[in-house]
Amino acid sequence: MTLDEKELLACLARIEEPAVLATIVSAKGSTPRKTGARMLIGREGVIAGTVGGGCGEGEVIQAAQDLFEGAPPTTVRVDLTDDFTTWSPAVCGGIMNVFIERANPECFAEGQ
Amino acid sequence: MSLSAAQVAARVLEALEKGERIYTAVVTDAPDPSLIGRRWWLSGRRSRGTLGSRSLDEAVAAAAPSFFPPRESRGALSRDFEYREGGRMRTARVYLELHGPPARMVIVGAGHIAIPLARMGAMLGMRIEVLDDRPEFAAPERFPDARSVRVIDFHDPFLDTPLGPSDHVILVTRGHSFDYECLVRLLRMSAPPAYIGMIGSRRRVRATHEQLAREGFTTEEMKQVRAPVGLDLGGQTPAEIAVSVVAEIILFHAGGTGVPLVEKERVVARFFGSTNARTDAAEPGTGATGPEAGPAGPAASAQPATEK
């Protein structure tokens, strides 16, 4: 386990503000991060970690917002196989499934 | 109440601190949506939490260890599991992780190369131990990243350092007689460390091997030693040498080729034509008809050796 990974686990274990955990649970082809990579997202944006930077991370952060509003945990399929002539950031070439869930449901206010 | 990701993270950190192996699981898809997000951990015989179905817990617990080789200390994957619910078989997708005690790097010889080597090994998440017979070198303040720094006697260098097959031992001692003492011990172990590296010039490595041969070690046994250790990067400074050693350790585990990616992928040559366009055209799907793919000029034949 790398230091980054350990730091992320430590952050996840301690966090007190409501947060969503995003984990790459499977990946195929060329993706910037592999299965097991994690990111913690708060209401205001990324708290720690990364699931791939420009390559698809925005989609995950966007989807995480719904979980603060009470949506159930779900898997976001991030397709990074856009045609590279479009200058889209998603040209890494792979597809990844990112599971998003409330990291610390006990810290979410009632009724959310 | 089901376990949260935060609670499981705390338990994983605790297990790592104690040197225990722990499996964690979370349901990411299931016919019954109430199972999604349920999690569980298993460490030795202890287990806590649930995936929402006892039958599913049992299926995952039985299979989890088989997904990860015993030598690995980290793993992550998703699998579909069958479980019973109300007399029917159903399928759930489960994401599993393994966290084990970190890989260990034992550096023998606490000289100038050991310092960057210890730092870089720690950056890779390895547990660092440094051994030397000179107390002024085997000093903890020289190795802030090391878990332990020990003064040893080269007559029995690993006396207080029990080694196993998942360990990495790097010999960077000040003389080949010390390397030799270490190698004899290492190669006679019933389960030697998977990675044994020894630094040295060709001459020094050869001298050590000659001594091993005289002692009756076979060439098969000698081949277990990576000597000279490291990738051929051409670096000279202690830090550069340490990079070459840790690079080889990464290669050992990750199974790459060790060649520059630009040479492996050859994106320009494959997709944009080049003086080698004709040979590339034989590869399927390389699109050798790029804008510059013209007839190969005389220059092409002058440099055939650079391309495979």
Interface residues (C-beta under 8 A of the other chain):
Chain A: M1 T2 L3 E5 K6 L9 A10 L12 A13 R14 I15 L21 T23 V25 S26 K34 T35 G36 P72 P73 T74 T75 N97 F99 E101 R102 A103 N104 P105 E106
Chain B: S4 A5 A6 Q7 A9 A10 V12 L13 L16 V26 T28 D29 P33 I36 G37 S73 R74 G75 A76 L77 S78 Y95 E97 H99 P102 A122 M123 L124 G125
